[in-house]
Amino acid sequence: MLKLKNILLPGLLCCLSFSLSAQKSTVRATIQPSDILIGEQAIINVEVIAPKGRDIVFPVYPDTLITGIEVLKMLKPDTVMTEVMTISQKYVVTSFDSTLYHVPYMQVLDGVDTLRTNDFGLKVSAPQLSEQSLAYLEQLKNHQTDSIDFEKLQISDIKTVQDPPFVWQDYLEYLFIPLIILLILALIGLAFYFYIRKRNKGYFFTPKIILPPHVIALQGLDKLKTSKLWQKGQEKEYYTELTDILREYIDRRFNIDAPEMISEDIIASVHLATDTKSATDGLSQILRLADLVKFAKYTPFADENDLSLVNAYLFVNQTKIEERQTMEEQKDNLAENQVSNEKENKEDKKQS
C-alpha cells in the first residue's frame, strides 16, 4: 500500500503542476527594426498568449517608454482566437539621440497577475557625414570659425511641405458614406419617378389582355368553321376540335372540370348551372353525336354537322356573361370626354 502511494503521489503532483502551467499566460516583446537612424520609427510588438476569457491589459505610455525612446502612438490590438487567445499590441516609437538603448521589460496585466516581457534593445545611429562636414565640425569645435556655413556642413535647408501622391484607396473610406447616401437618394428618386409615371400614364408595361371565355370560344368556332374539316372527310377531327372548344369554355365559364369529364356528366353539370333549356339541349346533341363519331365510327350527315356548329354558337351566346364597365371606368371615360369637348370648344372659338 505504501509503495502504491509513493507511485501515485508524484504522478498526481506532475499532472497538477502541468495543469497549472497550462493555464498561465505568456508574453514576449520584439522590435522591428532594431537599428534606426535619428528620427526614424520602429514598432514594438508585445504578444500575449493566454487562455480564452482572460482580461489582458496592456500598458499605456503618455510620451516615453524609457528616457530617450518616445512613444508616438499605440495601435489597435489584434486578437486571434484558436484553442487559446493571442493578442498583439504594437507601439510606434522613435528617438532623437544616437545611442544603444536597453529596455529591461514591459509590464502586462493578466487579471490580478503582472506579466513581464523579455528585455530588448534599440540602436539609434546618427547619419553618416562626409569628410568635409566632419572637418568643418572640428573647426567649430576648436573655435577656428565663428559663423556656421551650412554649405560647408552640407546640410540642406528645411524643405517646404509637399503634396503626397494621389492614392484612391486612401480616400475610399472618406467617400464610402457619401456614396451610400447618394445611392439611397438615387433609389428614392427612381422610385418616385416610376410612381409619378405610373400615376400619370398607367402601367410601365402593356398588361396582358385576358379575353372572356365566350370571346375565346367564338373565335375558336369561327376558326373551325373556316377550316371546313368535315367537308374534307375529317369528321372525327371536326368533332374533336368542336368538343374541345366547348369543354374549355364550360371549364372557364362555369368552373366545371369539363376536359376531364364524360359527356353525360358534362350535360348534367351544365344543366344544374344554367336554366337555359335550349342551350343544354343543343349541348347534349353535340356531345352525344361527337361520341358516336369518335368512338363508334359513325358518319354523320351534312345537315347534322351544320346543326352541331349552329348549336355550339347558340350555347355560347346564350350562356355568356356580358362584361360591364365599372363605375371607375365610366367616370374616367366621362372625364376624358369632358376634356376632349373642352379642347374642341376652345379650337372652335379660336377659329371663329
N, C-alpha and C positions, 0 to 999 in steps of 0.2 A: 504493500500500500504506500509506503514511504517513497519507494522508487517511482511509482506512478505519479505521485505529486511532484517529485523532482523533475519528471519529464514534462508534465503538463504546464507547470507554472512558468517556466521560461518561454514556452510556446505562446501562452496567453499574453505574457508581457510583450513579446515581439509583435503580436497582432495588434495589441493596444497601441504600442508606440508607432506602428506603421499607419494605423487609422488616424492617430492624432497628427502625424506628419502629413498625411494626405489632405487634411483639412486646412493646412497652413497656406497662406498666400506667399507668393514670391514676387520680388521686384528687382529690376535691373535698369540701369541708365546707360545710354550710348549718346555720342555726339558726332555729328557729321556736318561739315568736315572738321577734323580735329586740328587743322592748321589753316589759319586765315591771315589775311593782311589787315592792317588797321582799318576799321570802318566796315569791313565785310561782315556778313552774317553767317551764323551756324545754327543748327537745330539740335536741341537736346530732346531725346525721346526717352520718356520714363514709361516702362511697360510693366503692368501688374497682371499676374495670373492668379486668379482667386476662384474659389467655389462660387457657384451661381447664388445670387441674392445678397452677396456681401456689400456693405456700404463703404465704398472706397472714396477717400477724399484726398485730392492732390494739393500740394502747396501752391499758394498764390503769392507771387513776388511783386511788390509795388513798382520797383525800379531796378534793383540789382540783385543778382544771385549771390555773388561774393564781391568783395572790393575789386573793381576793375572790369567785371563782367556785367553788362547791362542787359536786362530782360526787356525786349521790345514789345512782345505780345505773347499771349498764351492761346494756342489754337484750340479748336473744339476737340474734345476727346473722341477717339474711335474705339468702339466696342464690338468685339466678335464673340458670339455665343456658340460654343461647341459642347463638349462634355464639361468644360469649365468656362469661366468668363475671362477674356483677355481684353484689357483696357490699355490703350496707348495714349499718352498725353505728351504733346510736343510744345516746346518753348523756343521762341526765336530770340537769339542773343547776339550781342556784338561787343566789341571792345576797342578802345582808342589808345591803349598803352601796349607797347610791344614788350611782351614777356611771356613766360610759361606759367599759366595759371593751373592750380591744383584744386579741384572740388572734392572734398572728402566724402560727402554723401548728400543725398536729398531725402527728406522725410515724407512718407505717405501714411495716412491714417487708414487702418483697416478696422473699423468699428472702434473698439477701445484700445486696440493694439497700434503701436507705431512701428512702421517698417522703414528700414534704411537701405538705400541703394548702394551699389558699389562706387568706389571713387573713380574719377576720370580727370583728364587734363585737356586744356585748350591752349595751343600755342598761337600767339599773336605776333606777327612779324611786321617790321617796317618795310616800306617799299625800297627797292634797290636804287641807290643814287649813282649817278655817273662819277667818274674820277674828277671831272671839272667841278661838279657840285660839292663833292667831299672836300676838295681843295679850297673852295670858296668858304665852306663852313669852318674849315680850320683857320682861315684868315679872320673870320668873325670871332671865333673863339679866342684867338690871340690878340684881338683888338687892333688888327692891322688895317682895318677899314671901319668907318663909322656908319656909312649908309648900306642899305640892303638892296642889292641889284638882283631882281627876280630872273632876269635873263641869264645871268651867270649861274644862279641856282638851278636854272632850267625847270622852274616851277610855273606852270600855266596859271593864268588868272581864272577866277570862277566863271564858268560858262553860264550863259543865260538859260532860262527854262525852255526845254524843247518839248514839242508835242509828241506823244508816243504814236507809234504806227497804229493804223486802224485795224482792229481785230473784231469782227462782228460778234464772236462768241462773248466778248466782254460786255456788249450792250444787250445781249439777249435777255438777261434776267430783268433788265430795266424795261424792256419792251414787251415782256410777256403779259403783264396785267393790262396795259393799254390795248394790246392786240385782242385779248379775250373780251374786253369791254366793247371794242369796235365790232367784233364778230357777233356779240349778243345784240348790239344795236342794229347791225345789218339784218340779222334774222328777224328782229321785231319789225323793221321796216319792210322786209319782204312779205311777212305775214300780213301786215296792214295793207300793202299794195294788192295782194291777192284777195283780201277781204273786200276792198273797195271795188275791185274789178268784178268780183262775183256779185256784189250787190247791184252794180250798175248794168252788167251785161249778162248776168246769169252764170251758168256753169263755165268752168275753164275748158271743158271738152264737150263735144257733142254727145249727149246721152243716147244710149241705145234705145231705139224705138221698139217698144213691145206692142205688137198688134193684138187686138182682141181675138178670142178663139173663133168667132164666126167669120172674121175677115180672112184668117188663115185657111179656114175650111172652104170658103167660097173661092179663094184663089186656087186652092188645090183642085176643086171641082172644075173650074174654068180650064186649068191646065190639062186635066183628064179628058175634058170634052174635046179639046183641040187635038189631043194625041190620036183619037179615033182607033183605040186599041181593038174594040170588038169588031169594027168594020174590017180590020185586018185579020180576023180569025183568032185573036188573042183574048178570048172571053175570060179565061182564068186570070190572066194578068189584069184585065179590066176590073173584075170584081175584087181582086186582091187589093188593088190601089184604092178602089172606091170604099171598101170597108175600113181600110187603114185610115183614110181621111176622116170618116165618121167616128171611128174609135178614138182617135186623137182629139177630135172636137168634143166628144162626150166626156173624155177624161178632164179636159181643161174647163169645160162649161159647167158640168155637174159635179166635178170632183169624184167621178166614178172610175175605177181602175178598169176601164173597158178593154185596153190592149191585152189584159191577162184573163179576160172572162170569155165564156162561150156565148153564143148568140142568144140563147134563151135567158140567161142571167142578165145580159145587157138590156134586153127588151123589158124584163121585169123591173130592173132598177130604174130605167128611164121612165117607165110608166108611173112609178112612185114619185119621181122627182118632178114631173110635169103633168098638168091636167089637159094638155092638148092631145085629144084622142087621134085626130087625123095625122098628127106628126108621128105618134108612136105606131100607128097602123102602117104608115109609109116606111118607117124604120124596120118594122117586122118583115115587110115584103122584101126589102133589100137584103137583110141578113139571111133570111131563110133561102132565098134564091141563090145568094152567094155561096152558102154551104153546099147546095146541090151542084153548083158549077165546079167548086174547088174539090169536093170530096166524092161526089157521085158521078162526075164526068158528064153532067147534064149540059146540053147545048140549048141555050135559051133562044127565043125568037127575037127579032129585031125590035118589035114594039116592047118586049119585056126589058130589053137593055135601055131603051129610051125612058121607059117608065121608072126604072131604078134610078137613073140620073135625075129625073124630074122630082121624084120623092126625096132624093138626097138634098136638092136645093130647097124643097119645101120644108123639110125637117130642120135644116139650119136656120132658115129665115123665120120659122115660127117659134123657135126656142132661143134665138139670140137675145142678148141684152144690149139695148142701145145705150151707148155711153153719153152721159150728160156733162155739161160743163159745171164745174164747181163755182161757188159764189165768188171766190177769189179770182178765178179766171174771167168770170163775167165782169167783175169790177175792173180788172186790168184791160180787158177789151174796150170797155166803156171809156176808160181814161185815155187810151190810145186814140179812140175815135174822136174824143173831145179835142185832143191836141192837134190831130190832123185837120179837124174842122176849123180850129182857130188859125192854123197856118194858111189854110185855103182862103179864109175871110181876109187875113192880112194881105195876101197876094192880090185878091180882088180889089181891095181898097187902093193898093199901090197902083194897080193898072188903071183904075178909074180916076 
